[in-house]
Structure formats: structure tokens, C-alpha cells
Amino acid sequence: MAEKDIDKLLSMTDSKYRLSVVTAKRALQLKSGAPSVLPSDQRAKTHNLVTQAMRELSTGKLTLGTNLIDEQRFHQDYQRQRQAQLQAQLNAERERERD
């Protein structure tokens, strides 16, 4: 964790482990398409999603245990979206075979 606000982040939780887990979960959410709470000028500075997740947490807009996207709902939405993509690909392949 090389973020400059590491002391602030550590004070927000009871252990380095919990901070690591929350940061990793948020980075996965960002990778899966969850919207960022950072202004676009701050997002453009880094492509590292872990750093972006840590910056989001340090802003205070996201806090441990609250304001994070509900993981179960996010996972279900992601699965539905993925299934729709796969179905669209399958339908397109079937159309090509018919032609």
C-alpha cells in the first residue's frame, strides 16, 4: 500500500487486513464496471484500480461497511449482464449460420 493517505486509511479500520480486503473488493467492483466516486480529473491520473479504490476510501465518500455497493446485488447484476452478452453473441452466431 503505497498510497500517501495510508495513515488516514488505517485509522478508518481496525486492521491492515480489513483495509486490504475492502480495497480489493472495491477494486474488483471498479474493474467490473461500478461507477467511481472520484472526479474524472483524479481518475485520469492512474489506471491502477487498487490505487483508485484507496483514493475513493480516503475521500470519505465511501466508508468501510457503508456506501459500498452491495456485493450480492452487484454480483447478480453482473451475472445478468454477462448472460445477456453471451445470449446476444449466440443469437448473432445463429443468424450468421442461417445466412
HELIX and SHEET records of a PDB file:
HELIX    1   1 ILE A    6  SER A   11  1                                   6    
HELIX    2   2 LYS A   16  LYS A   31  1                                  16    
HELIX    3   3 SER A   40  ARG A   43  1                                   4    
HELIX    4   4 LEU A   49  THR A   59  1                                  11    
HELIX    5   5 GLU A   71  ARG A   98  1                                  28    
END                                                                             
